Amino acid sequence: MSTMDVELPANRMRIRPGQIITWTLLLLGGLIMVTPLLYMFATSLKTSGQIYDLKLIPAAPTLDNYISVLSDGRFLRWFVNSTLIASIVTVSNVFFDSMVGYTLAKFEFRGRYFIFLAILSTLMIPTEMLVIPWYLMSSQLHWLDTYWGIMFPGMMTAFGTFLMKQFFETVPDDFLEAARVDGMNEFTIWWKIAMPLVTPAISALAIFTFLGNWTAFFWPLIVTTSRELYTLPVGLSGFSVEQSIQWEKIMTGAALATIPTLIVFLVLQRFIVRGVMLAGLKG
Amino acid sequence: MSIASDSIKRAGPERTTVWDRFSIRTKRVIWAWTFLALPILFYGGIRFYPTFQAFWLSLTDWDLMRPAKFVGLANYQAMLADPVFWKVFQNTFAYLIIGTPLSLVISFAIAYYLDRVRFMHGFIRALYFLPFLTTAAAMGWVWRWFYQPVPIGVLNGFLSVFGLPQQTFLRSPDTALTSILMPAIWAGLGFQVIIFIAGLRAIPSTFYEAARIDGLGEWAIFRKITLPLLKPTTIFLVVFSSIGFLRIFDQVYNMTTNDPGGPLNSTKPLVLMIYQTAFSSYKMGYAAAQTVVLFTILLVVSLMQLWVLRKR
């Protein structure tokens, strides 16, 4: 873009052969990137006899694999578990991370900086270090193998709090002061006045939290033991043990785990890309 | 205004509650701590306390059945004497040392050129970004299938079509680690590309205009303007991806399910060793000591970032 800015308008229309080569290479690279996904979808539409065929487009596409995987029931259950867990954790993060971020950005009280540093310092602690104490805690409180057990470690995050604090700092104090004069209480001011002013940040936080929990693997693998409580990644991971190795069925399972995020991406593409940029620059 | 509304409030009901007697300032402080109450409990109980507990457990011998027994630094001594630990240590750094530079160079090249492309920009960007949205458990299967020997595996299938020698991929200790690393890079590439594009766009175009007026060539502009001004973005991505590779687990576990970390521990990273020590062997104290080592490594990497940033 920068090269374009200084060139004369007449030159802007001219396309150099170098640009065509660059464009073609970028497109080819992009197509290579999605090849594994294309093969996954292609195989999920094939019968077991056709999977050795390297052709991407199945001769006679069939939805039989989807019907058989979904009618199994277990897979559907994992799907529901993942959706439920990721949704609840997302709502919790949007609520609490915003509330803490807002408090740290807009209230003045002794200890504010200390609380901020304390929360920020938890970014340094890797999850792997906490799982053993969490496991112990869960077993003592009977949280092992429950939904709450899967969800509790992620109900608030330092990353989300930091992101929201950065954004609330850009909200002018006058807005909040005006609401205060109108006699609103502080909770209403935060929820009704400040929150709508930072919707881009909220959508970024929500998308990240949902995606992160939808694909989360390590902790759900540790905390769940009964098959009914598996999340989709944990269920998929042990899929073959029961299915022997039926590649077309496994690819169908993998495709079903991928389709929701692809749909969300296609619908929210602009928000997601902007969200990644925001998080990257602020973080 | 606020005095007026206050006096109206006070004039209304006769009795004043304790709350009404507080000054506006005090009320706000009380609100602040009310907002923070639950989060403080959360961070205290689910972040800080477990951290200290992990340090403590690393000094104990504990199998979940009998009470934990204090053993001092015995776990650390055992770790240093354990050849598997050193193999794992080496693997973890192999992921880092190959993964981080490779993924950053590729993603920077893509971002640098993609940023200038106007035609179908969004579509091409989406192609690179899509793998980032997948889950490692699902993609682990896809890549394992790709890596199978003929007639199942796609990659070996294509190699045989073109008459090229077959590859062992995940089945040989020599090639397994690289075979796991490639999907890990593949999955993270789109994220890095988007962050790099954001960084490139944050460079004011006046810098480029000035350089052009001064008669600098493309290469000089790239070296003197683009690279230095992109430094914060690059450092962020170096640290972000380093931490990611040092903590690699999902890809390895899902591509070596039958023998996690195999063949012959050739792909086992530190986090997988922690997982097995804790949840297959139930040596909780030893596993906690390994997490302390991981924590230290990550801390050093993060501090190095701060140091590089400060030098700027």
HADDOCK unambig.tbl for C-alpha pairs under 7 A between the chains (distance, minus, plus):
assign (segid A and resid 1 and name CA) (segid B and resid 115 and name CA) 6.93 0.50 0.50
assign (segid A and resid 1 and name CA) (segid B and resid 116 and name CA) 5.11 0.50 0.50
assign (segid A and resid 2 and name CA) (segid B and resid 205 and name CA) 5.81 0.50 0.50
assign (segid A and resid 2 and name CA) (segid B and resid 208 and name CA) 6.69 0.50 0.50
assign (segid A and resid 6 and name CA) (segid B and resid 209 and name CA) 6.31 0.50 0.50
assign (segid A and resid 23 and name CA) (segid B and resid 117 and name CA) 6.86 0.50 0.50
assign (segid A and resid 27 and name CA) (segid B and resid 124 and name CA) 6.00 0.50 0.50
assign (segid A and resid 30 and name CA) (segid B and resid 124 and name CA) 6.06 0.50 0.50
assign (segid A and resid 30 and name CA) (segid B and resid 127 and name CA) 4.95 0.50 0.50
assign (segid A and resid 30 and name CA) (segid B and resid 128 and name CA) 5.28 0.50 0.50
assign (segid A and resid 31 and name CA) (segid B and resid 127 and name CA) 6.62 0.50 0.50
assign (segid A and resid 33 and name CA) (segid B and resid 127 and name CA) 6.61 0.50 0.50
assign (segid A and resid 33 and name CA) (segid B and resid 128 and name CA) 6.02 0.50 0.50
assign (segid A and resid 34 and name CA) (segid B and resid 127 and name CA) 6.22 0.50 0.50
assign (segid A and resid 34 and name CA) (segid B and resid 131 and name CA) 6.99 0.50 0.50
assign (segid A and resid 36 and name CA) (segid B and resid 142 and name CA) 6.80 0.50 0.50
assign (segid A and resid 40 and name CA) (segid B and resid 142 and name CA) 6.46 0.50 0.50
assign (segid A and resid 52 and name CA) (segid B and resid 151 and name CA) 6.05 0.50 0.50
assign (segid A and resid 52 and name CA) (segid B and resid 152 and name CA) 5.46 0.50 0.50
assign (segid A and resid 54 and name CA) (segid B and resid 154 and name CA) 6.57 0.50 0.50
assign (segid A and resid 99 and name CA) (segid B and resid 35 and name CA) 6.57 0.50 0.50
assign (segid A and resid 100 and name CA) (segid B and resid 35 and name CA) 6.76 0.50 0.50
assign (segid A and resid 100 and name CA) (segid B and resid 36 and name CA) 6.24 0.50 0.50
assign (segid A and resid 103 and name CA) (segid B and resid 32 and name CA) 5.91 0.50 0.50
assign (segid A and resid 107 and name CA) (segid B and resid 32 and name CA) 6.50 0.50 0.50
assign (segid A and resid 109 and name CA) (segid B and resid 29 and name CA) 5.81 0.50 0.50
assign (segid A and resid 122 and name CA) (segid B and resid 47 and name CA) 6.73 0.50 0.50
assign (segid A and resid 124 and name CA) (segid B and resid 299 and name CA) 6.75 0.50 0.50
assign (segid A and resid 125 and name CA) (segid B and resid 295 and name CA) 6.73 0.50 0.50
assign (segid A and resid 126 and name CA) (segid B and resid 295 and name CA) 6.42 0.50 0.50
assign (segid A and resid 128 and name CA) (segid B and resid 291 and name CA) 6.42 0.50 0.50
assign (segid A and resid 129 and name CA) (segid B and resid 51 and name CA) 6.96 0.50 0.50
assign (segid A and resid 129 and name CA) (segid B and resid 54 and name CA) 6.53 0.50 0.50
assign (segid A and resid 129 and name CA) (segid B and resid 288 and name CA) 6.98 0.50 0.50
assign (segid A and resid 129 and name CA) (segid B and resid 291 and name CA) 4.90 0.50 0.50
assign (segid A and resid 129 and name CA) (segid B and resid 292 and name CA) 6.81 0.50 0.50
assign (segid A and resid 130 and name CA) (segid B and resid 50 and name CA) 5.75 0.50 0.50
assign (segid A and resid 130 and name CA) (segid B and resid 51 and name CA) 6.16 0.50 0.50
assign (segid A and resid 130 and name CA) (segid B and resid 54 and name CA) 6.84 0.50 0.50
assign (segid A and resid 133 and name CA) (segid B and resid 50 and name CA) 5.26 0.50 0.50
assign (segid A and resid 133 and name CA) (segid B and resid 53 and name CA) 6.49 0.50 0.50
assign (segid A and resid 133 and name CA) (segid B and resid 54 and name CA) 6.36 0.50 0.50
assign (segid A and resid 134 and name CA) (segid B and resid 50 and name CA) 6.94 0.50 0.50
assign (segid A and resid 153 and name CA) (segid B and resid 46 and name CA) 6.67 0.50 0.50
assign (segid A and resid 181 and name CA) (segid B and resid 1 and name CA) 6.73 0.50 0.50
assign (segid A and resid 181 and name CA) (segid B and resid 2 and name CA) 5.48 0.50 0.50
assign (segid A and resid 186 and name CA) (segid B and resid 31 and name CA) 6.89 0.50 0.50
assign (segid A and resid 215 and name CA) (segid B and resid 135 and name CA) 4.88 0.50 0.50
assign (segid A and resid 217 and name CA) (segid B and resid 250 and name CA) 6.66 0.50 0.50
assign (segid A and resid 233 and name CA) (segid B and resid 135 and name CA) 7.00 0.50 0.50
assign (segid A and resid 233 and name CA) (segid B and resid 137 and name CA) 5.14 0.50 0.50
assign (segid A and resid 233 and name CA) (segid B and resid 138 and name CA) 6.88 0.50 0.50
assign (segid A and resid 236 and name CA) (segid B and resid 137 and name CA) 6.26 0.50 0.50
assign (segid A and resid 236 and name CA) (segid B and resid 138 and name CA) 6.57 0.50 0.50
assign (segid A and resid 237 and name CA) (segid B and resid 137 and name CA) 5.49 0.50 0.50
assign (segid A and resid 237 and name CA) (segid B and resid 254 and name CA) 6.20 0.50 0.50
assign (segid A and resid 251 and name CA) (segid B and resid 142 and name CA) 6.85 0.50 0.50
assign (segid A and resid 254 and name CA) (segid B and resid 138 and name CA) 4.45 0.50 0.50
assign (segid A and resid 254 and name CA) (segid B and resid 139 and name CA) 6.99 0.50 0.50
assign (segid A and resid 257 and name CA) (segid B and resid 138 and name CA) 6.83 0.50 0.50
assign (segid A and resid 258 and name CA) (segid B and resid 134 and name CA) 5.74 0.50 0.50
assign (segid A and resid 261 and name CA) (segid B and resid 133 and name CA) 6.28 0.50 0.50
assign (segid A and resid 277 and name CA) (segid B and resid 194 and name CA) 6.69 0.50 0.50
assign (segid A and resid 277 and name CA) (segid B and resid 195 and name CA) 5.63 0.50 0.50
assign (segid A and resid 277 and name CA) (segid B and resid 198 and name CA) 5.79 0.50 0.50
assign (segid A and resid 280 and name CA) (segid B and resid 195 and name CA) 6.06 0.50 0.50
